[in-house]
Amino acid sequence: MNLSFYTLPMKLLKIIILVVTLNLFPKVYAQQITMDTYEFGEGLQFRTTDGKELKISGYIQPYFETSQYTNIDNQEARNRFRMRRSRLKFDGNSKDKRFSFRLQVDLSGASESDDAVGNYLMDAYVSYDLTKKINIAFGQRSTYTDNRELFMNSNALQLVERSRLTSAFATIREFGLFLQGDFRTGGNSHLKPYFVLTNGDGANVMGKDHGGIKVGGRVDFLPFGLFTNFGQFRQADMVRERTPKLVVGANYSLNNGISSRRGRDSGTILYLNDNNEETLPDFTKYGVDFLFKYRGFSALGEYVKTTASVPSSITQRVRTDGTTATTFEVNGVQDIEAYVKGRMMLGEGYNFQMGYLFKKGISVDGRYTHLKADTNSFLNNATFYNRPNYYTIGISKYLGRNYGAKIQASFTYVDGDGINDTDGNLIDSNEWVGRMMLTFSF
């Protein structure tokens, strides 16, 4: 048993207590702390007499999943029960309102990509308002170079889970420098530019920093003004926008020397040159997306494309046990470039979803996701991918006029293009997946 796996949550709670104490109680006897506001689903807002503020929010999501292959007789459904997310978030600012911070942890130990990796720390950053229109942040947080769905809070998703596009291409969280702006461009329209400079190794990198830096950005345009109540970062149109609201955007990033499939797991895939020096491929990602809301109707569209550049100086690969090999065989032929690309998430995909939230709190939603793998790409892996089309329908019941509590269910039909079953056997079959989840926020 790995004891550190179980003691980590307690360590994180101690850090949380320390952060809260330093933020609110440096002069505990000289200040009075009051709960300023509370709205179910939006968190508790505290304020001190000297102007400091702290917001505490969180949510839990018990989850059930069942799946089955369509062309195999006498098979039992594969069922899974678990706590999908259990998150606690602290947002605060100092007496000088230009300084703020965020700390978010997930005590379920599951990542946003649906992998149980013991990844407790989600966000940990400080930010500063350079001007009224420009903000800079440093630390670990979600990155602006991912597709728009990653802008959405996990407790405000339209369907039970994020799309397969996010699973295939998103980095999700990174450590580095994040710059964002908000400029009026005439009438009610806004232009929001973003800039990102990170280590390119994903979240919680405690060991060696592999490769170079990652640089990227995004530009968003809102022609009809800002969304109501942070609606740009929530999928369903809970507030029922009285006028049409639209945001369209484009993103681009270049990861100089990537050491994983998409820049999410540092040091998992390494290559060397003749001098035993790390020599890693570059990874480029770009895309366009939009979000539209009006009177309960919402629509989200995303497109992502990735490419890679493989150095000709690569001559060795590092195995999982730390040893090296010089074989790069693809279909029985030594081909270094094809081998390296075959371990990366290369290709393109798009996701389109829409839904309508009725006044009684019932939402009916649909989604179509398509992935197209390059000839040499891990997207062709028969165990985890090699599934080009995902068709999803969902229904949700919101138990209030906010995101405080809701019950969601969805059904997804998946086209298989020569996939492996749970025992690793190649089968000619499609799949269906049923999901159900309860969200409770405070």
N, C-alpha and C positions, 0 to 999 in steps of 0.2 A: 504494500500500500504506500502510495506517495503522500506523505504527511503534508507537504507544502501545498498540495492541491486543496486540502481541506482547511488549512490555516490561512490561506490567502484572503478569503472574504473578511475574516476578523482583522487582518492587517489593513485592508481597505477601509473598513469601518473606523479604525483608529485614525487613518489619514483624513477621512471625512470629518470626524469630530475635531481634529486639529484645525482643518480649514475653516470650519464653522466658528470655532472658538476665536481664531485669529481675526476673522472678519467681523464678528459681532461683539466679542467680549474682551477687547484689549483693556478696557477700563470699566469692568463689570459693575463696580460700585458707583460710577459716575454717570451711567447711562440707564435709560429705561427702554426695554424692548417690548414692542407691541405687535400683535398680528394685525397688519394693515387691512388685508382683504383675503377672502377665501371664496372660490367658486369651484364647485364639484367638477373634477376633471381638468382643472387648470392650475391646481396647486395652492400652497399656502404662501402668502406674502408677508414677511416680517420687516419691521423698520425700527431703527434705533433713533434716539433723540438727536444724535449728531448727523443724521441723514443717510446712514448706511442702510442697504436693503439686501434681503436674502429671500429667494423664492425656492421652496422645496416642493418637488413634484415627483411623481412616479406612477408605475402601473405594473400589473401582472397579467400574463396571458397563458392560462392553461390551454392545452392544444391536443387535438386528436387527429390522426391521419390513418387512412386505410387505402391500400392500392392493390391492383391485380393486373395480370397480363390478360389480353383479350383472346389469344389463340391457343391457350394451354388448358386442357381438360383436367378436371379433378384436382384443382389447385385450391389452396386456402388463401384467403386474403391476408396481406401483410399489414398488421396493425401496429400503431405506435402511439403511446401516451407520454406526454412530457410537459414540463413548464417551458414554453417557447421563449418567453422573456420575463424577467423580473427586474425591473430597472428603477433606479433611484437617481434623481438629478438635483443638483444644487446650482442655482444661478444667483450671482450677487454682484454688487458694486461697492466701491469705496465711497468715502465722503465726497471725493472728486468724482463726479458721475462719468467722467471720461474713461475711468478704469473699471473693468468688469471681469468676471471669471465664470467658468462653467466646469463642473465636475460631474460626470455621469458614470455609473457602474451598472453592470448587469450580473446579478447574483445567480442567474441560471447557468452561467458558464458557457452559453451557446453564442456563436457569432451570428452576425446578420446574414451570413451566407448559408445558414442552416447546417453549420459544421460544429460539432461539440468539441471545442478546442480549449476550454477552460479560460476563455478570454474575458476577464472580468472588467477591465478598465476600458471604457468606451471613449469618453471625452475628458480632456484635462488641458485646459488652455486659459490664457489671460488675453484680454483684448483692450485696445486703446483707441479712442476716437481722435484721429489726427485732426479732423475738421468735422463739421456737422454732416458732411457728405462722404467722408472716407474713414474707414475703420481698418485697423490692422490687428491680427491675432497671431499668437505664437503658442505652439503646443501640439497636442493631438486632437484631431476632430475629423468630421466628414469632409471630403474634398470636393471642391467646386468643379473638378474635371470629370466627375462621374455623370451618368445619365440622370435626368430630372427626377426619377422615382426616388433616388437617394436623397433628394431634398426633403422628402416627406417623412414626418415623424412616424415611427413604427406603430404607434397606437392610433394613428389617423389614416391607415391604409384603407382603400376602397374594397379590396378583397382580402382574403385570409392571409395570403403570402405575397411577397414581391414577385415580379415576373422573372422568368428564366433568363431574360436579357441581363438583368442585374447580377444574377448568379454567375453568368458566363464572363462578363467584362468588367464589372465594377471593382474598384480597389476598396471602397467603403470608408476606411479611415486611414489617415497618414499623419506623420509628425513633421512639422515644419512651420513655414511662414505663410499666412493667408491674408490677402488684402482684398477689400471689397468697397465699392462705391455705389452711390445712388444719386443720379442727377436728373433734374427736370429738363425735358427736351421740348417744351411747348405744349400748351394746353394741360391736360392731365397726364400726358405720357411720361414715362420714366425710362432711363437707360441705366442698367446695372452691370458694370464691368467687375470681373473678379480676376485675381492673379494668385498663383500658387507656386511655392518653391519648397520642396520637401526632399527627404532622403530617399524616396521612391521605394521603400522597403515595407510599406504597410504599417499596421498598428503594433504598438508594444514591442518595439525592437530593443531588446536588452543586451544583445550580443554584438558581434562585429557588424559594422555597416558595410554592406557589399555594394559594389558598383559606384556610380556617380550620383548626381542629383536628378531630381525630376522637376521639370518646369512646365507650366501650363496655365490655362485660363479659360474663362467663359465670358460671354456677353449675352445679357438678357435684355429684351425690349418689351415694355408693357404699354401698348398704345392707348389703352382705355383707363389708365390709372392703376393704383395699387389695389390688391385684393383686400376684402374685409376680414378683420380678425385673423391675420396671418394665413389667409386662405391659399396663398401661393405655396405653402409648405404643408398643406393638408389636402387629401385627395377628394373626398366627397364634398359636395357643396352644402355644408351644414347650415350656413347663414343664408342660403338662397339669395345669391347676388341679385340686386335689383336692376343692375345694368350689366351688360356683357363685360367679362373680365378675361383678358388673354395675356399670356406671356410666351414669347418665342425666344429660343436661345440656341447658341452654338458653343461647343467646347473643343479644346485641343490640348494634348499633353504629349511630352516626349520624355521617356524614362531612359536616361543614359546609363546603360549597364544594369539590366534587370536580372534578378537572381531567383525568380519564381515564374509561375505561369502567366500572371497578369500584374505583378507588383504587389501582391497581398501578403506573401509569406517569405520573409527575408531568409536567404541562404539555403533554400530548399533545392535549387537547381544551379550547380556551379560548373564552370568550364575553365580550363587552363591553357596556356600556350607552352611552347617548348621550354621556356625558362621557369615553368611551374608558377607563373603569375596568373592571377585571376583575369580572365578575358571574357566579357559577357556581352550578349546581344543587346541592341537598343530596341525599345518598344514604343510604338506610336499609336495613339488613340485619338479619334475625333468623332464628333457626332452633332446632331441637331435634334431639337425637341420642342414641344409646346404643351401648355395646359390651358384649358378653356372652361369657364364656369358661367352659368346663367340660370337663375330661378330653379335650382335643384338639379340641373343637368351639368355633368362634368365630362370632359374628354381629355385624355392624355395620350400623346404620341411621341415616340422616341426612335432614333436611328443611331447605331454605333458601328464604327469600322475600326479594325486594328490591323497593323502591319508590323514587321520586324526586320531589322538589319543585322545579319550575322557576320562577325569579323572573320576574315580569312585566316587569322593567326591562331584560331582555336585548333588544338591538336589532342586535347585530353578532356575527359569528363569525370566528374567526381561522383562516385557511387554513394548510396545512402550510408554505408558503413565507413566512409572516409577514404577508401582506396580509390585509385584512378584506373581508367581504361582508355584505350585508344580506338576502340571499335565504335563506329557510328553507322551501323547497318540499317538500311531502310529497304524492305522487300528484297533482302539478300545482297544489296549493293552498298558499298561504303560511300555515304553521302552526308558530310558533316552539316551542311546547311539544312537539308531536309530533316535530318534527325533533330537538330536544335529547334527548328520551327514546329516539329511534330509534338513537342512538349509544351508549347505555348498556346494561349487562347487567341488564335488568329482567325479572322473571318469578319463577318458582318451580321447584323441582326436588327430587327425592328420589333417594337411592341406598341400595340394600339389597344386602348381600353376606354370604355365609356359606361356611364351609369346614370340613374335618376333616383334621387332621394325624395320620397313622398313626404308630405307634411306630417304624416303619422309616424315618421321615423323608420320606415321600411325602405331599404335601398336595393335596387335590382341592377346588377352589373355584369358586364361581359368583357372578355379580353382575348386577343389573338397575338401570339408571339411566334416569330419565325427566326431561326438561326441558320446561317449558311456558312459552313466551315470552308476554309482554304484547303487546298489539296493536302498540305502538310500542316496539321493543326491538332491540338488536343481535343478540339470539338468533335473530332472523329472517333474519340474513345467510346467503345461500345458499352462500357460499364456505367459511365457517368453522363455521357452525352450521346451523340449520334441520333439525336431526336430532333428533327428540324421544325416540327410544328406543335404548338400547344394551344388548345382551345379551352377556355375557362368561362363558366357561368357562376354567378354567386348571388347570394341574398344575405342581407344584414338587417338586424333590428337594433336600432339605437334606443336605449332605455331612458334617454333624456334629450334635451335640446343642445347637447354638446357631445364631446367625445369621452365623457366620464365612464360610461358603461355601454357595451354593445355585445351582441351575439352574432357570429358570422359563420356561414357555411359556403363551401364552393365545391364544384366538380370540374375536373380537368381531364380532357382526353388528349393523349400524347401519341403522335405518329412515331413509330420506331423504324429505323432504317438499318436493320441488322444490329440488334442490341444483345447485351448479356443479361441473363437472369441473375438472381441473387447468389447462385452457386458458380457464376462465371461462365456458364454455358451460352454459346451463341444461339439465339432463337429468332424465329421470324414471327414477330408479334408486335402489337401496339400495347398501350397501357392506359389505365384510367386511375385517377387519384381523387379521393374524397377527403375534404378537410373540414374541421369545425374548431372554432376558437372563441373563447370568452375573453373580453378585455375589460378590466376594471382599473380605472385611473382615480387618483385622489388629488 
